[in-house]
Amino acid sequence: MNMAGIDPKQQAILGAAWVAFSTYGFRKTSMDDIAKGAGMSRPALYLHFKNKEAIFRALVAAYYGNAAENVRAGLTSEGPMAERLLAAFEGQGGEAIESMLTSPHGLELFEITKSVAGEQIEKGEEALRGLYAAWLQQQAEAGQAVLNGDAAVIARTICASLKGIKQAAGDYATYQEGVRQLAALFGAGLAPR
């Protein structure tokens, strides 16, 4: 996970936490596991984060920051509408979704994300919807897309669809297949006729 702009010690902590959460699950991961993985003492870890829930919230916030950068890059890339959407959708999921779907603790991590980091999810999803809505509006104004509805509603539908694919996929290959299909459908639906 790209964590540009984050203090190097916090990057080490978040990286170690992600490895521990993916390996042991959220409930079984201790602050000691995270400290060891980050190459520091437990007291030093507590100088940065008060508990593993705070670390998990920081991971979710970093995921959304990274996802927003990737979505922006995908949407502004060259190519047909469906290809740009696919680049954005794949960037939104990124390696974090792959790690969650390949981890034996993926289901637990999805559940914990909702209960521990609800506020970060809300802010992150709102930012992503805003990116898609602004891009859709710009594409429509440039004659590159036909919106059969409000850009904000279409953006909300895109984000809800991506969440649904993630939650319904039993594995990463199924997730990728669903993302490719969604990009093809939205690409075809938005393309000027």
MOHU-V164498 format. One record per residue. RES is the residue in one letter. PHI is phi in degrees with one decimal (999 if undefined). D_FIRST is the distance of its C-alpha to the first C-alpha in Angstrom with 2 decimals. Layout:
res->(RES | RES)
phi->(PHI | PHI)
d_first->(D_FIRST | D_FIRST)
This chain:
res->(M | N | M | A | G | I | D | P | K | Q | Q | A | I | L | G | A | A | W | V | A | F | S | T | Y | G | F | R | K | T | S | M | D | D | I | A | K | G | A | G | M | S | R | P | A | L | Y | L | H | F | K | N | K | E | A | I | F | R | A | L | V | A | A | Y | Y | G | N | A | A | E | N | V | R | A | G | L | T | S | E | G | P | M | A | E | R | L | L | A | A | F | E | G | Q | G | G | E | A | I | E | S | M | L | T | S | P | H | G | L | E | L | F | E | I | T | K | S | V | A | G | E | Q | I | E | K | G | E | E | A | L | R | G | L | Y | A | A | W | L | Q | Q | Q | A | E | A | G | Q | A | V | L | N | G | D | A | A | V | I | A | R | T | I | C | A | S | L | K | G | I | K | Q | A | A | G | D | Y | A | T | Y | Q | E | G | V | R | Q | L | A | A | L | F | G | A | G | L | A | P | R)
phi->(999 | -74.5 | -125.8 | -57.7 | 86.3 | -103.3 | -48.3 | -55.1 | -66.4 | -68.0 | -59.3 | -61.7 | -63.8 | -64.4 | -62.2 | -64.8 | -63.6 | -60.8 | -61.8 | -65.0 | -61.7 | -69.2 | -82.5 | -106.7 | 90.2 | -65.0 | -62.9 | -87.9 | -79.6 | -106.5 | -61.7 | -64.4 | -58.0 | -68.1 | -60.1 | -60.1 | -63.1 | -87.9 | 72.6 | -142.3 | -80.7 | -62.7 | -58.7 | -65.8 | -61.7 | -66.5 | -69.9 | -100.5 | -140.3 | -78.4 | -165.5 | -71.8 | -65.0 | -64.9 | -64.7 | -63.6 | -61.8 | -64.9 | -63.6 | -64.4 | -62.9 | -64.9 | -57.6 | -67.0 | -62.1 | -67.2 | -60.9 | -62.1 | -60.3 | -66.9 | -63.5 | -57.5 | -63.7 | -65.2 | -67.9 | -94.0 | -73.2 | -87.3 | 121.0 | -63.6 | -50.6 | -62.0 | -69.0 | -67.6 | -63.7 | -61.3 | -61.0 | -66.0 | -63.0 | -65.0 | -66.7 | -64.8 | -74.3 | 58.1 | -70.3 | -63.9 | -68.2 | -59.8 | -62.0 | -65.4 | -76.6 | -100.3 | -78.8 | -65.2 | -107.5 | -56.1 | -62.2 | -61.8 | -65.0 | -60.7 | -65.4 | -63.8 | -56.2 | -64.2 | -81.3 | -91.9 | -122.6 | -55.9 | -65.8 | -66.1 | -64.4 | -58.1 | -63.5 | -64.1 | -65.7 | -62.3 | -64.1 | -64.9 | -59.1 | -62.4 | -62.6 | -62.8 | -62.7 | -63.0 | -65.9 | -60.1 | -62.0 | -62.8 | -63.8 | -66.0 | -64.7 | -87.1 | 76.2 | -92.1 | -146.5 | -112.1 | -96.2 | -95.1 | 148.7 | -74.6 | -57.2 | -65.7 | -69.8 | -63.2 | -61.3 | -62.8 | -66.2 | -59.8 | -64.2 | -65.1 | -65.0 | -63.5 | -63.5 | -62.2 | -61.4 | -61.2 | -73.6 | -89.5 | -73.5 | -83.2 | -152.0 | -68.4 | -63.0 | -65.6 | -60.4 | -59.6 | -60.4 | -64.3 | -64.7 | -62.1 | -64.7 | -62.5 | -62.8 | -64.2 | -66.0 | -66.1 | -59.1 | -67.3 | -70.0 | -93.5 | -66.0 | -60.8 | -101.0)
d_first->(0.00 | 3.79 | 6.18 | 9.30 | 12.43 | 11.71 | 14.22 | 13.39 | 14.85 | 12.84 | 9.55 | 11.29 | 12.39 | 9.29 | 7.83 | 11.40 | 11.80 | 9.22 | 11.05 | 14.29 | 13.97 | 13.18 | 15.99 | 18.57 | 17.91 | 17.79 | 21.54 | 21.98 | 19.25 | 21.02 | 20.23 | 21.76 | 19.26 | 16.37 | 18.54 | 19.41 | 15.90 | 15.15 | 18.53 | 20.44 | 23.22 | 23.08 | 25.14 | 22.72 | 19.85 | 22.20 | 22.56 | 19.04 | 18.87 | 21.98 | 20.73 | 18.00 | 18.34 | 17.46 | 14.32 | 13.45 | 14.39 | 12.17 | 9.10 | 10.63 | 11.39 | 7.98 | 7.09 | 10.43 | 10.19 | 7.48 | 9.67 | 12.71 | 11.98 | 11.46 | 14.54 | 16.52 | 15.96 | 16.94 | 19.93 | 21.21 | 21.05 | 24.38 | 26.03 | 27.59 | 26.46 | 25.19 | 22.99 | 21.45 | 20.91 | 19.35 | 16.87 | 16.09 | 15.99 | 13.74 | 11.30 | 11.70 | 10.89 | 8.16 | 6.69 | 6.72 | 10.38 | 11.01 | 10.08 | 12.25 | 14.95 | 15.25 | 15.32 | 18.92 | 17.94 | 16.23 | 19.28 | 19.44 | 15.85 | 16.77 | 19.99 | 18.68 | 16.28 | 19.47 | 21.60 | 19.49 | 17.39 | 19.89 | 20.19 | 16.50 | 16.57 | 19.81 | 18.73 | 15.55 | 17.70 | 20.45 | 18.44 | 17.37 | 21.03 | 22.19 | 20.28 | 21.72 | 25.12 | 25.46 | 24.58 | 26.99 | 29.68 | 29.29 | 29.53 | 32.59 | 34.25 | 33.80 | 35.37 | 32.29 | 31.87 | 34.34 | 33.28 | 35.38 | 34.57 | 32.79 | 29.42 | 28.03 | 29.26 | 27.82 | 24.38 | 24.69 | 25.78 | 22.83 | 20.33 | 22.58 | 22.86 | 19.14 | 19.01 | 22.11 | 20.81 | 17.78 | 20.28 | 22.92 | 21.03 | 21.81 | 19.40 | 16.74 | 19.57 | 21.41 | 18.50 | 18.14 | 21.93 | 22.12 | 19.66 | 21.75 | 24.90 | 23.91 | 23.12 | 26.47 | 28.35 | 27.12 | 27.50 | 31.05 | 31.89 | 30.93 | 32.43 | 35.78 | 38.72)
